[in-house]
Structure formats: C-alpha cells, structure tokens
Amino acid sequence: MTQTSTFKKIGLASFIMMASVFASRIIGLARETAIAWMGGASADVDAYQVAFVIPEILNHVVASGFLSITFIPIFTRYLVQNQEQEGYRVFSVILNCFGAGLFIFICLSMVFAPELIALLAPGLKNGPAFDLAVRMTRIIIPAQFFFFAGGLFNAVQYSKEQFLFPALAPLIYNTGIIVGGILLYPALGMESFAWGVLAGAFFGSFLLQLFGAKQVGLIYMPNFNFKHPDVIKYVLLTLPLMLGLTMTFSTEILMKFFGSFLSEGSISAMNYALRIMFILVGLFGNAVGVASYPFMAKIAAKKDFSGLNTIINQTLKYIFIVMPFSVVFMILNKEVVAILFQRGAFDAHDAALTSGVLPYFMAGAFAFSAQTIVSRGFFAVQNTLFPAIFSSVCVALSLPLLYFAMTAMGIKGVALGLSLSVIITTGALFEVWSRKTKNAGRSDVYISFGVMLLVSILVWLALKAIYVGIIPLIPITGFFTHIFICIIVGIFFLILLAGMGKFFKIREVSTLYAKVLTKTGLLRKVS
C-alpha cells in the first residue's frame, strides 16, 4: 500500500467518522438540551452526572474504552498473515474471560455504590441528590457490559476497514437516552435518562455492533484458554491503560470531584460547557484519530517510523485548525449556550453559569483533540506502558493546580486548570514521542502551531471588535436574535480564516475549505 493510497483511505474513513461524530454531537446536544429543559442546572442533574462516575471508572478499569486500541494491532496481524481463524480464537477468549470478570465487577459496584459515590463525590454528601445518584448509578452500571462487548465488535469491524456500523453506535445510544428520558420523565424524573442510557447502550453499542461484526465474518468460540500467548499479550498491553489515567478520563472524574464542593448546579454547568467543547474535539480529534489508527497500526507493524511520523505530523497540523474555531465559541459563549439550552428549567442564571465557564474549556479544545493522535502513536507500536505512566503522573501533578485554581476562581478555575493540564501533557507527550522516534518533522509541527496560535489571536481581536460593534445595534434579545448574531459573526469568521489561511499559506485551511466545498457541491457550482 502506497503512502498516497493510505492517505486517501484515511481521508475516506475520516469523512465517514466525521459525519458520524457531527451527527452524534448534534444528537448529543439534543440530549443535553433535553436534560437542561427538564432539569436545568440543578441538584438532580448534578446527581445524574455523578451517577456516571463509577460506570466510567469501571469502563476504564476493564479497558472497554481501549479495546479497539489494543486489540486492533493483534487482530490485524492475523489478518495480514492470513490466520483469521486464530484471530477470532483470541477475540473469543478475551470476550469470555474479560466479560465474566466484568460481570463480577458490575455486581460488586452495584452493591457498594453508596460507599463509592461518597468517596468520589464527597461534596455531594448525604441527602436526596446523593440517594438519587446511587439509584441512577445502579441503573447505568450494567450498560458497561454492552460497551465492553461492543468495543470488541467494533475492533473487528475497524480491522476489516469497515466503519459504518461503529459510526452509527453513538447516534442510537444518544437517541435512546433522549427517548427514554422524555417518555419516562413524568413518572421517574431524572432517573428516566438513566434508563435511556441502558437502552441506548444495548441497542446501539451492543446489538447493532454484533450484527455489523457478523457481516464481516465474526466467528465466536466458547473458549476460555486464558494462557493463549496473544491473550497474555493483550493483558500486558491493556494493563497499563487499566491502571493509568488519561486526560480525557480524568477530566470527567476530576470535574465532578471538585465540582461537588462548589455551589449547586456547578457540575451540571461544567458538563454542559464540556459537551459543547467536545463538539470540536469530536470533529477534529476523535474522528480523525479513530479513522487513522488502523492504518497507523499497519504501518507500525512494518516498523516504518518515518511513515508513521508523517501521518502523525500531518494530522496534528490539521487538528490545529480547532484553535481559531474555539475562538468563535469563546466570543459567542452567551449566544451558544442560550440557543442550545436556555429553555424550560434551564433559566438565565444557569445560562450565565454555563457560558461563563465555556471559554476556559474552549482554551484546551485543541489539546484534547491532539492528545488522541499523539497517544495513538504509542499505541500503534504497542507501547501502552509509557503513555499510561506519563499521563498518570501529569494528572497527579495537576491536582494542586486544580485546587488552587478552584479556590482562586471557583468554577472557572476548575475549567481553566483542566485545560492547562491537558495542554501541558499533550505537548510534553508529543516531544517525548518525537525524540524516541527521531521525528524530523516535529519542527514543522511547532511552527504550524505557532502560526495557528497567531491566527487565533488575530481572529479573536477582529471578531471581538465585530461582536462589540453589532451588539448595541440589536435592541432586542431572544432565540432568533442569538441565532442572527451567531450567523453574522460566523460569516465574518469564515471570511477571516480563509483570508488568513491564504496570507499565511496554511495548506490545511485551504484543504479544509476545498473539501467542504467539494462535498457540498458548492465548488462545482462556483467553477
């Protein structure tokens, strides 16, 4: 496979995943809008968010979130060597053994849910919100088995370069949450959304992915041979990930831990802001990272570090486009939050709390996006130990920063501290990777980052002036007024970014515009 054809395949896979992520983020926002409409930024919604802490830890400990990362290189090797049957044998052993262990963890977590929540969200204390968090935790925990099995099914499909059914999983999952939440809310309150989580996980992450894996030839065997060499290798690869702390995982946990000590609704407000930030992370980071990883694994299997660095460097340059897009959300923080959430129980106070914290999360959006690519470089060469230890140390070192930022700035300090942590960690991890692999193109990556940072500052100055100039000209406020302001500022932004892309000769900006115009058919109409 030539490098050109590899980039073409990555481009096609990235487009599929970006379309999926975009649709997922839209439905995800609809989910958060439904939650905000029903519960606002309240103690009940705080309890709903806290109810995810134990399931997220359980998911992390059994490495459900890393199944594709660790299993794909192993399974891909069998495909390359025409030993697919043996690959499915390893698949079956992992599913059987880890699935049985997960079942035991699920039962224990349900029994000890009160004690675990008291430990992980100590500021919540005993009371109605605490009791509600315990009940919803016990509803959500069983969904982790569906995520675990679905993760293995996804890995099989990714290894066969099939992305459609995995791309549909988050859409069905979020739809399940919305439907369950809205239909059952009159009878169950916020608990209805927890039942929606369980249903969405079953249908989207498990049942559909089982069907997709069967379509590409899945073979299941009732095999429990835990001593198989590649099963042992899988355990050794995933163990550091199970015990280590990633920045994305720790952000969710630490946000709720520190948020439990803040005023009522703080956890909810930070979660709403974080979901908005993850729109950009999903589009530019997660989609490209997931799409490129199977190809990175194949190149790594050939020990072609030059080719691997080429993919990583070019992908990072593309991801830096997140920075000027983040500026738009910083400028329009009030309007974006009002459009998405301000209705029903989500009042003006909740909107002010959420919009106030949004810019601080947006400052770290590019780093959250970039770390998915840099970490996958280590994973592609089956080095999971170093990034796990490195990230865990960085998370530990960030705790004093988060504490002092929280005491000095409150909710905004927590968001800022989390963003600074991921920026420092991602930058340091890329530098270590570059030195280990003798990455000759790293200087170009740093130059690209510097140019995009300058562009982002210039965009901020220009858009801020435009925003300040048009606000006094609009005498009324409301939903459609917010949309109008976003459209005006958005148009100016697109023109500014295109102009600066040409002025600074940023190829990634020109490529992005060309691809979007081509996909929408506008380029053909213009030409």
VENKA-V283421 format. One record per run of one state. SS is the DSSP state (@ for helix, = for strand, . for the rest). FROM is the first residue (numbers start at 0). LEN is the number of residues. If there is no record, write none. Layout:
BEGIN
ss->{SS/SS}
from->{FROM/FROM}
len->{LEN/LEN}
END
This chain:
BEGIN
ss->{./@/./@/./@/./@/./@/./@/./@/./@/./@/./@/./@/./@/./@/./@/./@/./@/./@/./@/./@/./@/./@/./@/./@/./@/.}
from->{0/2/39/42/61/63/80/83/111/112/120/121/124/127/140/142/159/163/188/190/215/228/243/246/259/265/301/304/319/321/331/332/341/347/362/364/380/384/409/410/437/441/471/478/503/506/520/521/526}
len->{2/37/3/19/2/17/3/28/1/8/1/3/3/13/2/17/4/25/2/25/13/15/3/13/6/36/3/15/2/10/1/9/6/15/2/16/4/25/1/27/4/30/7/25/3/14/1/5/1}
END
